């Protein structure tokens, strides 16, 4: 009986507190070079991608990234809104 009640509580909590993931992080991370060098000051390419999308940084810090990929990522973030409806402007 108690396990059914707790299970129902967890099911309700999962629906109430559900957070929509921001797919832009995955896009940015896959378009970065993938060296995970840490030269940007973040723990690998996924850390830098998360910082760009979350707004922790607004300047480009990935030195090994090719200019075409950099322009593609900046354009994507400028023109693709996240779950909150906002876009991101990154300084080159």
N, C-alpha and C positions, 0 to 999 in steps of 0.2 A: 504494500500500500504506500509506504513512504517513498520507495523507489519510483513508483509511478508518479507521485506528486512532484518529486524532485526532477524527474525527466520532463514532465510537462512545464515546470518552471524554467528549465534550461531551454526548452523549445521556444517558449515565449520570449525569453531574454535574447535568444539568437535573432529573432525577427525584429524586436524593438531596437536593439543596439547594433544592427547590421550597418556596416560602413562600406560604401561603394568604393572599390579600389580605383586608383588613378592609372589608367593604361598608358598614359604618357611616359611614365617611368620606364616601363618595359621597352617602349619604342626608342627612347633616348639611349638607354643602356645598350641595346642591340646595335645602334648606329655609332657608338663610340668605339675606339680601336680595340678595346678588350685587353690591353696590356696590364691593367691593374697595378700600375707603377706607383700610384699615390702622389705623383708630382703635382696634382691639383690641390692636395691638402685633404683629400677625402679617402676613405678606405676602399679604393678600387673604383672601377667605372660605374658600378651600380650605386655606390655611395655618392658619386658626383652627380649622376642622373637624378637621384632622389633629392639632392640639394637644389638642383636647378628647378625641378618641378614643385618642390615644397616652398621655394622662395628663400631658402637659406642663403643663396648666392644669386646675384643677377649679372655676374660678369663671367666671361668664358675663361676657364683656367686649364683646359686640357691642351697641353703643348703638342703631344704626338698625333692629335686628330688631324686628318687631312682637311684642307680648306673646303672641299665639296661637301664632306660629311658635316662639318661645322655649320656651313650655310644651310644645309638641309634641316639640321636639328633646330637651329634658331628660327627658321621659317615655320617649321612644324609647330613649335611652341607658341609662336606669335599668332598662328591662324587656327589652332585647335584648342577649343575650350575644354576644361576638365569637368569633373562631376559637379563642381560648384558654379560652372558657367563662365569662369574667368580664364583669360589667356595669360601668357607669360612673355615678358619682354626681356631678352638677354642682351647685354652689351657685349659686342665682339671683342 
